[in-house]
């Protein structure tokens, strides 16, 4: 990659003006720093224990969703010490210190560039003198960075894989950094239905086209099996001030959102009117895009794309109205409107609680609303800070009486808990600001059909003239769903525009759907068909993990199933990024059940067995996750101060988090789980191992049967280079409930890092062989039902490779350390 960046520096010298040169050099620097940061992430996550010990890294990776120019610097400040401590002592020398390449630390010079970028080009005025100065200075700074850190940039192999040479070991990277011979500038990293993608542009003066790259399932951004918080933190800048929003808003439903300016403006106006407007009703017939509109607006909001004058909420909770849901009490079928709506407002509590206690299920109606209101007030939130979005309320209230009950309940929520946005096919009985979602305008419909034609590569659409497309949109009543249906059908069947219109217009809604289902069924391969027939046989609500299990059992790639799912309107999908929920529509359920009914008896029996297995896996997964949260997390965050510490930690306000942990310990001095959580925070987040050790040790004294406390204490001992003390603590963790496979893995990791520091000690080879044996035994003992099974298997494979590489380097005398022979 060194030569790629060198070539782009050469290109910049031919710029026609200093302004043009400065602009392009800023892009070169942005790409270069992103490449260095991502390469260093790969080293830290794949060759050190950082993934397990440092929650700050997770937060930095999350922020690559929309990377600011300063993010790579923040990341490298954290990552370089980790790599130097565990892998290569001289990694990126010159970042923090003087070096042969610069009389000043390079990071301090880069911070000056970031400050200049934020102050002048972004929010100020650039005069000719300043532009000329920074164009010259940035050119020199890029050359300095490139020369000083060339060894930290990957080399591109013949197959296109970027590979780093790390302390003599080749490390293929999971992140694509070069496309068509060009470096890239990343604009965002996103996950859609569990599939990770990089969006960006080529770093090119002549062809900076936009690109989208798929990442493999083992990429550095993917979360392990660790329980994902229901609420995420969005950090944004409004009026040059940093603010944050806790939210669980799903990602956009489409990348081809068109028009709806009037409706979006109304939503923005409603958001601004905090005092008087408590409720908003987004209503309209099916197929006009109510949920799509709501998700587009609220994704814009959490990305900071609204006007700076808008008063933002602090908490946004999205809830999809369903009759069947997993709750902390297991799988629940709601019998009435009140049960479902109460479940909706309880969703807010997951901001504070990993698991809801029984006291939250004993309260109902107004009493529940009052109780939740009190909880938010105690945590410093007012009713203007909270926004609840309830999607598809028409599925809950099917009678006039239900509709009245729904209206009364939501009115009380709006008065006491927070502001409410509802999407519904009905005009609900509410005193709410109405936003009607109906047909697109003619120009909007034309733009939509043209964009969809390009996206789906529908030749008949691409070849049709504007008047013909306008006429087609008019025939489809400017309805987004029908326009999308037409374009998809034409793209799949390679038919003409008129034939596509005939197929759609001559059928009723149900006939049209049945026709589309049959059309899609013909093109599916047999294995994908079987997955659909399994899914309609499940008792559990369907999510990405259920679908993944079904695909595994049937023997088809999850991505291949998703391709068939996207072909037509089998289901509604709520995409949370790394996972997704799916609800197959009633007509499609009946369609697949009929197909299953017509299958041979042996096939039906096999599919029923698979469905039973998938249901059992999902039930077991829920039980294990619930047990984890109850045992380790819920007990640690009982008090108000502990919950405040959790919230502050999510905001990356570690000073406040630490203060609240200390206050929580004064409140509950004998809570061993709380003390273990504080020790873990000090150890993993703040890297204060010695202080963390004292709290972990106290946790083991308070509760000698607390396996989590013993494990945390053992990991801290390993970090402090006390191998014997660490082994003793990890053995006690195993005696008190932690899985033997996990404990063997931690012992092996400790031995690897002990030898990594002293590779030529007499005990080095013996310890590495011990570590190999421990990992292999741990893999044999691992229980697939264990909460961390997949993560531990991946970590085991990672360290087996690292151990074998280290043995080879020691034998070849290619590794150096303080006690290496001279």
C-alpha positions in Angstrom: 0.0 0.0 0.0 3.0 2.3 0.4 3.4 2.6 -3.4 -0.4 3.2 -3.8 -0.3 6.2 -1.4 3.0 7.4 -2.9 1.3 7.5 -6.3 -1.6 9.5 -5.0 0.9 12.1 -3.5 2.4 12.4 -6.9 -1.0 13.0 -8.4 -1.7 15.8 -6.0 1.4 17.7 -7.2 -0.5 18.3 -10.5 -3.4 20.1 -8.8 -4.3 23.4 -10.5 -4.6 25.3 -7.2 -3.5 25.1 -3.6 -7.2 24.7 -2.6 -7.6 21.7 -4.9 -4.4 20.2 -3.6 -5.3 20.7 0.0 -8.7 19.1 -0.6 -7.3 16.0 -2.2 -4.4 15.6 0.3 -7.0 15.7 3.1 -8.6 12.7 1.4 -5.2 10.9 1.1 -4.5 11.5 4.8 -8.0 10.3 5.8 -7.5 7.1 3.9 -3.9 6.6 5.2 -4.9 7.0 8.8 -8.0 4.7 8.4 -5.7 2.0 6.8 -3.2 2.3 9.7 -6.0 2.2 12.3 -7.7 -0.9 10.8 -4.5 -2.8 10.3 -3.6 -2.1 14.0 -7.1 -3.2 15.1 -6.5 -6.5 13.2 -3.2 -7.1 15.1 -4.7 -6.2 18.5 -7.8 -8.3 18.1 -6.2 -11.3 16.5 -2.8 -11.5 18.2 -3.4 -10.1 21.7 -6.0 -10.6 24.5 -7.3 -7.1 23.9 -10.7 -8.3 22.5 -11.4 -9.9 25.9 -9.8 -7.4 28.2 -10.7 -4.0 26.7 -14.2 -2.7 26.2 -12.9 0.6 24.9 -11.9 -1.2 21.7 -15.5 -2.2 21.1 -16.6 1.4 21.4 -14.0 2.6 18.9 -15.0 -0.1 16.4 -18.7 0.9 16.8 -17.8 4.5 15.9 -16.6 3.4 12.5 -20.3 3.3 11.6 -19.5 7.0 10.7 -15.8 7.6 11.2 -14.8 11.2 11.9 -11.2 12.3 10.9 -10.1 12.2 14.6 -11.3 8.6 15.1 -8.2 6.8 13.7 -6.0 8.9 16.0 -8.1 8.0 19.1 -7.9 4.3 18.0 -4.2 4.3 17.5 -3.6 6.0 20.8 -5.3 3.0 22.5 -4.1 0.2 20.2 -0.3 1.0 19.8 0.5 0.4 23.5 -1.4 -2.9 23.3 0.5 -4.1 20.3 3.8 -2.9 21.8 3.1 -4.8 25.1 2.1 -8.1 23.5 3.5 -8.4 19.9 6.2 -5.9 18.8 7.9 -3.5 21.1 8.9 -1.2 18.3 5.5 -1.0 16.6 4.9 2.4 15.0 7.8 4.0 16.8 7.5 7.8 16.4 3.8 8.0 17.1 4.2 9.0 20.7 7.9 9.9 20.7 10.6 11.6 18.7 12.1 9.4 16.0 14.5 9.4 13.1 11.6 10.6 10.9 10.5 13.5 13.0 11.7 15.7 15.9 8.2 15.8 17.3 5.7 13.0 18.1 3.7 12.4 14.9 0.4 12.2 16.7 0.8 15.8 18.0 1.3 17.0 14.4 -1.7 15.0 13.3 -3.8 16.6 16.1 -2.9 20.0 14.7 -4.2 18.9 11.3 -7.4 17.7 12.8 -7.8 20.9 14.8 -7.2 22.9 11.6 -9.7 20.8 9.6 -12.5 21.3 12.3 -11.8 25.0 12.8 -11.2 26.3 9.2 -12.5 24.1 6.4 -15.4 22.7 8.3 -16.7 25.7 10.3 -14.6 28.7 9.3 -13.0 30.6 6.3 -9.9 29.6 4.5 -7.8 32.5 2.9 -5.2 32.0 0.2 -2.2 32.2 2.6 -3.6 29.6 5.0 -4.5 27.3 2.2 -1.1 27.5 0.6 0.6 26.9 4.0 -1.5 23.8 4.9 -1.3 22.3 1.4 2.5 22.3 1.7 2.5 21.2 5.3 0.0 18.4 4.8 2.1 17.1 1.9 5.1 16.9 4.1 3.1 15.4 7.0 1.7 12.6 4.8 5.2 11.8 3.5 6.4 11.6 7.1 3.6 9.3 8.2 4.0 7.1 5.1 7.8 6.7 5.7 7.7 6.3 9.4 4.9 3.7 9.5 5.4 1.9 6.1 5.8 -1.4 7.9 2.4 -1.0 9.5 0.7 -0.9 6.1 -0.3 -4.2 4.5 1.0 -5.6 1.3 -1.5 -6.7 -1.3 -1.0 -10.4 -2.3 -1.7 -11.8 -5.8 -5.2 -12.8 -4.8 -6.0 -9.3 -3.5 -5.7 -10.2 0.2 -4.0 -7.4 2.3 -1.4 -9.0 4.5 0.8 -7.6 7.3 4.2 -8.9 8.4 3.9 -8.8 12.2 7.0 -9.7 14.1 8.0 -12.2 11.4 4.5 -13.7 11.1 2.2 -13.1 8.1 -1.3 -11.8 9.1 -4.0 -11.8 6.4 -6.4 -9.0 7.1 -10.2 -9.5 7.2 -10.8 -5.9 6.1 -10.5 -5.0 2.4 -8.4 -1.9 2.1 -7.5 -2.0 -1.6 -10.0 -2.2 -4.5 -8.9 -2.2 -8.2 -5.4 -1.1 -7.2 -6.7 1.9 -5.2 -6.8 2.6 -1.5 -10.3 3.5 -0.2 -11.8 6.2 2.0 -14.4 4.7 4.3 -17.6 6.7 4.8 -19.4 4.1 7.0 -19.3 0.5 8.2 -22.7 -1.0 8.6 -24.4 -4.4 9.3 -27.6 -5.3 7.5 -29.3 -8.4 8.7 -26.0 -9.7 10.1 -24.0 -9.0 6.9 -21.3 -6.4 7.3 -20.5 -3.9 4.6 -18.0 -1.1 4.1 -19.3 2.0 2.2 -16.8 4.4 0.8 -15.0 5.7 -2.3 -11.9 4.9 -4.2 -9.0 7.2 -3.4 -8.6 8.4 -7.0 -8.2 11.8 -8.6 -9.9 10.6 -11.8 -12.4 8.0 -10.7 -13.4 8.4 -7.0 -16.5 6.2 -7.5 -18.6 5.0 -4.6 -18.1 1.4 -3.6 -19.8 -1.1 -1.3 -17.7 -4.1 0.0 -19.0 -7.2 1.8 -17.0 -8.4 4.8 -16.7 -12.0 5.9 -18.4 -13.2 9.0 -15.2 -13.2 11.0 -14.4 -9.5 10.4 -13.2 -7.3 13.2 -16.5 -5.4 13.5 -18.7 -8.4 14.2 -19.7 -8.9 17.8 -19.2 -12.3 19.4 -21.9 -14.2 21.3 -21.6 -11.7 24.1 -25.1 -10.3 24.9 -25.7 -7.2 23.0 -27.3 -4.3 24.9 -30.8 -3.6 23.7 -30.0 0.1 23.6 -27.1 1.6 21.7 -25.5 5.0 22.1 -25.5 7.4 19.2 -23.0 10.2 19.6 -23.5 13.3 17.5 -22.6 17.0 17.3 -25.4 19.6 17.4 -24.5 23.3 17.2 -20.8 22.3 17.7 -21.7 20.6 21.0 -21.5 16.9 21.6 -24.7 15.1 22.6 -25.7 11.5 22.8 -28.9 9.5 22.4 -29.7 6.0 23.8 -31.8 4.1 21.2 -32.8 0.8 19.8 -33.9 2.2 16.4 -33.7 -0.4 13.6 -31.7 0.5 10.5 -33.4 2.0 7.4 -35.6 -0.3 5.4 -34.4 0.9 2.1 -31.4 2.6 0.5 -33.6 4.1 -2.2 -35.8 6.3 -0.1 -37.3 8.9 -2.3 -39.4 12.1 -1.7 -41.7 12.4 1.3 -40.3 15.8 2.1 -43.7 17.1 3.3 -44.1 14.2 5.7 -40.5 14.4 6.9 -40.8 18.2 7.5 -44.0 17.6 9.5 -42.2 15.0 11.7 -39.3 17.5 12.2 -41.8 20.2 13.2 -43.5 17.9 15.6 -40.1 16.9 17.2 -39.3 20.6 17.7 -42.6 21.3 19.5 -41.6 19.5 22.8 -44.0 21.3 25.1 -47.4 21.0 23.4 -47.1 18.0 21.1 -47.0 14.8 23.0 -48.2 12.3 20.4 -47.9 11.9 16.6 -49.8 9.5 14.5 -48.3 8.3 11.1 -51.2 6.7 9.3 -52.1 5.4 5.9 -53.0 2.3 4.0 -50.7 -0.7 3.7 -47.9 -0.4 1.1 -47.5 3.4 1.3 -44.4 3.2 3.6 -45.3 4.3 7.1 -42.6 2.3 8.9 -40.1 3.1 6.1 -40.8 6.8 6.6 -40.5 6.6 10.4 -37.2 4.7 10.2 -35.8 7.1 7.6 -36.6 10.0 9.9 -35.3 8.6 13.1 -32.1 7.2 11.5 -31.5 10.8 10.2 -32.1 12.1 13.7 -29.6 9.7 15.4 -27.0 10.4 12.6 -27.3 14.2 13.3 -28.8 15.1 9.9 -31.7 17.2 11.3 -31.4 21.0 11.7 -29.3 22.1 14.7 -32.3 23.9 16.2 -34.2 20.6 16.8 -34.4 19.6 20.5 -33.3 16.0 20.6 -34.6 13.3 23.0 -32.1 11.4 25.2 -33.8 8.0 24.8 -35.6 6.6 21.7 -37.3 3.3 22.1 -38.7 1.4 19.1 -41.3 -1.3 19.7 -43.0 -3.4 17.1 -46.5 -4.5 18.1 -46.7 -8.3 18.1 -49.0 -10.9 19.7 -46.1 -13.3 20.5 -42.8 -12.2 22.0 -39.9 -13.5 24.0 -40.0 -11.9 27.5 -38.0 -12.4 30.7 -40.7 -14.9 31.6 -40.2 -16.9 28.4 -42.3 -17.1 25.3 -45.6 -15.1 25.8 -48.7 -15.0 23.7 -50.5 -11.7 24.6 -54.2 -12.2 25.0 -55.4 -8.6 25.1 -54.5 -5.1 24.1 -53.3 -4.1 27.6 -50.8 -7.0 27.8 -49.2 -6.0 24.5 -49.0 -2.3 25.3 -47.6 -2.8 28.8 -44.9 -5.0 27.2 -44.2 -2.0 24.9 -43.5 0.5 27.7 -41.5 -2.1 29.7 -39.1 -2.1 26.8 -37.9 1.3 28.0 -36.6 -0.4 31.2 -33.9 -2.4 29.4 -31.9 0.8 29.3 -31.3 0.3 33.0 -31.9 -3.4 33.6 -30.5 -6.5 31.8 -33.4 -8.5 33.1 -36.7 -7.3 34.5 -37.6 -8.5 37.9 -41.1 -9.8 38.8 -42.0 -6.5 40.4 -42.2 -5.0 36.9 -44.8 -7.7 35.8 -46.9 -7.3 38.9 -47.7 -3.7 38.1 -50.1 -2.9 35.2 -52.0 0.0 33.6 -51.5 3.4 35.2 -49.6 1.9 38.1 -47.0 0.5 35.7 -46.7 3.8 33.9 -46.2 5.6 37.2 -43.6 3.1 38.3 -41.6 3.4 35.1 -41.9 7.2 35.3 -40.4 7.1 38.8 -37.5 5.0 37.5 -36.6 7.4 34.8 -36.9 10.4 37.1 -34.5 8.8 39.6 -32.0 8.4 36.7 -32.2 12.0 35.8 -34.6 11.8 32.7 -37.7 13.9 32.3 -40.7 13.1 30.1 -39.3 15.3 27.4 -36.1 13.2 27.2 -38.0 10.0 26.3 -39.5 9.1 22.9 -41.4 5.9 22.3 -42.1 4.7 18.7 -44.9 2.0 18.5 -45.1 0.4 15.0 -48.2 -1.2 13.5 -50.7 -0.6 16.3 -53.5 -1.8 14.1 -52.4 -5.4 14.8 -53.2 -5.0 18.5 -56.6 -3.3 18.5 -59.0 -5.2 16.3 -62.3 -3.9 17.7 -63.7 -0.5 18.6 -63.4 -1.3 22.3 -59.7 -2.3 21.8 -59.1 0.9 19.9 -60.5 3.0 22.7 -58.4 1.1 25.3 -55.3 1.6 23.2 -56.0 5.4 22.9 -56.5 5.8 26.7 -53.3 3.9 27.5 -51.1 5.8 25.0 -52.5 9.1 26.1 -51.4 8.3 29.6 -48.0 7.3 28.3 -47.7 10.6 26.5 -48.6 12.6 29.6 -46.3 10.8 32.0 -43.5 8.8 30.4 -42.5 10.5 27.2 -43.5 11.6 23.7 -45.1 8.9 21.5 -45.0 8.2 17.7 -47.5 5.6 16.4 -47.7 4.1 13.0 -51.0 2.5 12.0 -53.3 1.8 9.1 -56.1 3.4 11.1 -56.8 6.8 12.3 -56.4 5.8 16.0 -58.6 7.4 18.6 -55.9 9.8 19.9 -55.3 13.4 20.4 -52.2 13.2 18.2 -50.6 15.3 15.4 -51.7 13.4 12.3 -49.3 12.7 9.4 -51.0 11.0 6.5 -48.8 8.8 4.3 -50.5 8.3 0.9 -49.5 8.3 -2.7 -46.2 9.7 -3.9 -46.2 12.8 -6.1 -45.8 12.1 -9.8 -42.2 13.3 -9.8 -41.3 11.3 -6.7 -42.8 8.2 -8.2 -40.8 8.7 -11.4 -37.6 9.1 -9.4 -38.4 6.0 -7.4 -39.0 3.8 -10.4 -35.8 5.0 -12.1 -33.7 4.4 -9.0 -35.2 1.0 -8.4 -34.6 0.1 -12.1 -30.9 0.9 -11.6 -30.7 -1.0 -8.3 -32.4 -4.2 -9.6 -31.0 -3.9 -13.1 -34.5 -4.1 -14.7 -33.7 -3.6 -18.4 -37.3 -2.7 -19.4 -37.4 0.1 -16.9 -33.9 1.4 -17.8 -34.9 1.5 -21.5 -38.3 3.1 -21.1 -38.7 6.8 -21.7 -39.9 9.2 -19.0 -43.5 9.6 -20.4 -43.9 5.8 -20.4 -42.6 5.5 -16.8 -44.9 8.4 -15.7 -47.9 6.6 -17.2 -46.9 3.3 -15.5 -46.6 5.0 -12.1 -50.0 6.6 -12.6 -51.5 3.2 -13.3 -50.0 1.9 -10.1 -51.6 4.9 -8.2 -48.1 6.2 -7.3 -48.0 3.5 -4.6 -44.4 2.7 -3.5 -45.1 -0.9 -2.8 -46.7 -1.5 -6.2 -43.9 0.3 -8.0 -41.3 -1.8 -6.2 -43.3 -4.9 -7.0 -43.3 -4.0 -10.7 -39.6 -3.3 -10.9 -38.6 -6.5 -9.0 -40.9 -8.6 -11.2 -39.5 -7.1 -14.4 -35.9 -7.6 -13.2 -36.5 -11.3 -12.2 -38.5 -12.3 -15.2 -36.8 -10.2 -17.9 -40.3 -9.3 -19.1 -41.4 -6.1 -20.7 -43.0 -3.1 -18.9 -46.5 -3.7 -20.3 -46.5 -7.4 -19.4 -45.3 -6.6 -15.9 -48.1 -4.0 -15.5 -50.7 -6.5 -16.9 -49.7 -9.1 -14.3 -50.0 -6.7 -11.4 -53.1 -4.7 -12.4 -55.4 -7.5 -13.3 -55.1 -9.2 -9.9 -56.6 -8.5 -6.5 -54.0 -7.9 -3.7 -54.2 -11.5 -2.6 -54.1 -12.9 -6.1 -51.1 -10.7 -6.8 -49.2 -11.9 -3.8 -50.0 -15.5 -4.6 -48.8 -15.0 -8.1 -45.5 -13.4 -6.8 -45.0 -16.2 -4.3 -45.4 -18.9 -6.9 -43.1 -17.0 -9.2 -40.4 -16.7 -6.5 -41.0 -20.4 -5.5 -40.1 -21.6 -9.0 -36.8 -19.8 -8.9 -35.8 -20.9 -5.4 -33.5 -23.9 -5.0 -34.9 -26.9 -3.1 -32.9 -26.1 0.1 -34.1 -22.5 0.3 -37.7 -23.8 -0.1 -37.1 -26.2 2.8 -35.9 -23.3 5.1 -39.2 -21.4 4.4 -41.2 -24.6 5.2 -39.3 -25.0 8.5 -39.8 -21.3 9.5 -43.6 -21.5 9.2 -43.5 -24.6 11.5 -41.7 -22.8 14.3 -43.4 -21.9 17.6 -40.7 -19.3 18.4 -40.8 -15.8 17.0 -38.4 -15.8 14.0 -35.1 -13.9 14.2 -31.7 -14.0 12.5 -30.3 -16.7 14.8 -33.3 -19.0 14.3 -33.0 -18.6 10.5 -29.2 -19.2 10.8 -29.9 -22.5 12.7 -32.6 -23.5 10.1 -30.1 -22.8 7.2 -27.4 -24.8 9.0 -29.7 -27.8 9.6 -31.0 -27.8 6.0 -27.6 -27.2 4.5 -27.8 -23.8 2.8 -25.9 -20.5 3.2 -27.8 -17.9 5.2 -27.0 -15.3 2.6 -28.6 -17.4 -0.1 -31.8 -17.6 1.9 -31.7 -13.8 2.4 -31.5 -13.3 -1.4 -34.7 -15.3 -1.9 -36.3 -13.6 1.0 -35.7 -10.2 -0.6 -37.2 -11.3 -3.9 -40.8 -10.7 -2.9 -43.0 -9.8 0.0 -42.9 -13.0 2.1 -42.3 -11.2 5.4 -41.8 -7.9 7.2 -38.2 -7.5 8.5 -37.0 -5.3 11.3 -33.3 -5.0 10.9 -31.2 -4.2 14.0 -27.9 -4.4 12.1 -26.2 -7.5 13.6 -29.4 -9.3 14.0 -33.0 -9.0 12.6 -36.5 -10.0 13.4 -38.8 -11.5 10.7 -42.5 -12.0 10.6 -43.9 -14.0 7.7 -47.2 -12.5 6.5 -50.3 -14.6 6.9 -50.8 -15.2 3.2 -47.2 -16.4 2.8 -47.5 -18.6 5.9 -50.5 -20.3 4.3 -48.6 -20.6 1.0 -45.6 -22.3 2.5 -47.8 -24.6 4.7 -49.7 -25.7 1.6 -46.3 -26.5 -0.1 -45.2 -28.4 2.9 -48.5 -30.3 3.0 -48.0 -31.4 -0.6 -44.5 -32.7 0.1 -43.8 -36.4 0.6 -44.5 -37.6 4.2 -40.8 -38.4 4.8 -39.9 -34.8 3.8 -42.6 -33.4 6.1 -41.4 -35.4 9.0 -37.8 -34.3 8.5 -38.8 -30.7 8.3 -40.8 -31.0 11.5 -37.8 -32.5 13.2 -35.7 -29.6 12.1 -38.3 -27.1 13.3 -38.4 -28.8 16.7 -34.6 -28.7 16.9 -34.5 -24.9 15.9 -37.2 -24.1 18.5 -35.2 -26.0 21.1 -31.9 -24.2 20.2 -33.7 -20.9 20.5 -35.3 -21.8 23.8 -31.9 -23.0 25.2 -30.2 -19.8 23.9 -32.7 -17.6 25.7 -32.4 -19.6 28.9 -28.6 -19.4 28.9 -28.6 -15.7 28.1 -31.2 -15.0 30.8 -29.1 -17.1 33.3 -26.0 -15.1 32.4 -27.7 -11.8 32.9 -29.4 -12.8 36.1 -26.3 -14.4 37.7 -23.6 -11.9 36.6 -25.2 -8.6 35.6 -28.5 -8.1 37.3 -27.1 -8.7 40.9 -24.3 -6.2 40.2 -26.6 -3.4 39.0 -29.4 -3.4 41.6 -28.8 0.0 43.2 -29.5 3.4 41.7 -25.8 4.3 41.7 -24.9 1.1 40.0 -27.4 1.7 37.3 -26.1 5.3 36.9 -22.6 3.8 36.5 -23.8 1.5 33.8 -25.4 4.4 31.9 -22.3 6.6 32.3 -20.1 3.7 31.0 -22.3 3.3 27.9 -21.7 7.0 27.3 -17.9 6.5 27.6 -18.0 8.9 30.6 -15.7 6.7 32.6 -15.0 9.3 35.3 -18.7 9.5 36.2 -19.0 5.8 35.9 -16.2 5.2 38.4 -17.6 7.8 40.8 -21.0 6.1 40.7 -19.4 2.6 41.2 -17.8 4.0 44.4 -21.1 5.4 45.6 -22.8 2.1 44.8 -20.2 0.2 46.9 -20.9 2.6 49.8 -24.6 1.7 49.3 -24.0 -2.0 49.0 -20.6 -2.8 50.5 -21.3 -6.6 50.7 -22.6 -7.1 47.1 -19.9 -9.4 45.7 -21.4 -9.2 42.1 -21.2 -5.4 42.2 -17.6 -5.5 43.4 -16.8 -8.0 40.6 -18.4 -5.7 38.0 -16.4 -2.7 39.3 -13.2 -4.8 39.2 -14.0 -5.8 35.6 -14.6 -2.1 34.7 -11.3 -1.0 36.2 -9.5 -3.9 34.6 -11.0 -4.0 31.1 -12.0 -0.4 30.5 -9.5 1.7 32.5 -6.6 -0.8 32.5 -6.0 -0.2 36.2 -5.1 -3.7 37.0 -3.6 -3.2 40.5 -6.7 -1.4 41.8 -9.0 -3.9 40.0 -7.2 -6.7 41.8 -8.1 -5.4 45.2 -11.8 -5.2 44.4 -11.8 -8.6 42.7 -10.1 -10.2 45.7 -12.6 -8.6 48.0 -15.4 -10.0 45.8 -14.0 -13.5 46.3 -13.9 -13.0 50.1 -17.5 -11.7 50.2 -18.7 -14.7 48.1 -16.2 -17.6 47.9 -18.6 -19.4 45.6 -18.8 -16.6 43.0 -17.2 -18.2 39.9 -17.2 -14.9 38.0 -15.3 -13.1 40.8 -12.6 -15.9 40.8 -12.3 -15.7 37.0 -12.0 -11.9 37.0 -9.4 -12.2 39.8 -7.5 -14.8 37.9 -7.4 -12.8 34.7 -6.1 -9.8 36.6 -3.4 -11.9 38.2 -2.3 -13.0 34.7 -2.2 -9.4 33.6 0.1 -8.6 36.6 2.3 -11.5 35.5 1.5 -13.8 38.4 1.0 -17.0 36.5 0.7 -19.2 39.6 -1.8 -16.9 41.4 -3.8 -16.7 38.2 -3.9 -20.5 37.8 -5.1 -20.9 41.4 -7.9 -18.4 41.0 -9.0 -19.9 37.6 -9.1 -23.3 39.2 -11.5 -22.0 41.9 -13.6 -20.4 39.2 -13.9 -23.9 37.6 -14.8 -25.4 41.0 -17.6 -22.7 41.4 -19.4 -23.1 38.1 -17.3 -21.7 35.3 -16.9 -24.1 32.4 -13.7 -26.2 32.5 -13.2 -25.5 28.8 -13.2 -21.7 29.4 -10.8 -22.0 32.3 -8.4 -24.2 30.3 -8.5 -21.6 27.5 -7.6 -18.7 29.9 -4.7 -20.7 31.3 -3.4 -21.4 27.8 -3.7 -17.7 26.8 -1.8 -16.7 29.9 1.0 -19.1 29.1 1.3 -17.9 25.5 1.7 -14.3 26.7 4.2 -15.3 29.4 6.4 -17.0 26.8 5.8 -14.1 24.3 7.5 -11.8 26.9 10.4 -14.3 27.6 10.7 -16.5 24.5 14.1 -18.0 25.3 13.5 -18.9 28.9 14.2 -22.6 29.8 10.5 -23.2 30.5 9.3 -21.5 27.2 8.8 -24.7 25.0 7.3 -26.7 27.9 4.8 -23.9 28.6 3.8 -23.6 25.0 3.2 -27.4 24.7 1.1 -27.1 27.9 -0.9 -24.3 26.4 -1.5 -26.4 23.2 -2.7 -29.4 25.2 -5.0 -27.2 27.4 -6.6 -25.6 24.3 -7.1 -29.0 22.6 -8.6 -30.5 25.8 -10.8 -27.4 26.2 -12.2 -27.8 22.7 -13.1 -31.5 23.4 -14.8 -30.5 26.7 -16.7 -27.5 25.2 -20.5 -27.6 25.5 -22.3 -26.2 22.4 -25.0 -24.9 24.7 -22.5 -22.8 26.7 -23.2 -19.1 26.4 -19.7 -18.3 25.0 -19.3 -21.5 23.0 -18.8 -19.9 19.6 -16.6 -17.1 20.9 -14.4 -19.6 22.9 -14.0 -21.9 19.8 -12.9 -18.9 17.7 -10.5 -17.8 20.4 -9.1 -21.3 20.7 -8.4 -21.5 17.0 -6.8 -18.1 17.1 -4.4 -19.0 20.0 -3.5 -22.4 18.5 -2.3 -20.6 15.4 -0.4 -18.0 17.5 1.3 -20.7 19.6 2.4 -22.7 16.6 3.8 -19.5 15.0 5.6 -18.5 18.2 7.2 -22.0 18.4 8.4 -21.6 14.9 9.8 -18.1 15.5 11.7 -19.3 18.7 13.2 -22.2 16.8 14.3 -19.9 14.0 15.6 -17.3 16.5 13.6 -14.6 14.7 11.9 -13.2 17.9 13.6 -10.8 20.3 13.0 -10.1 24.0 14.8 -8.8 27.0 16.4 -12.2 27.8 17.1 -13.2 24.2 20.5 -14.7 23.5 23.0 -12.3 21.9 
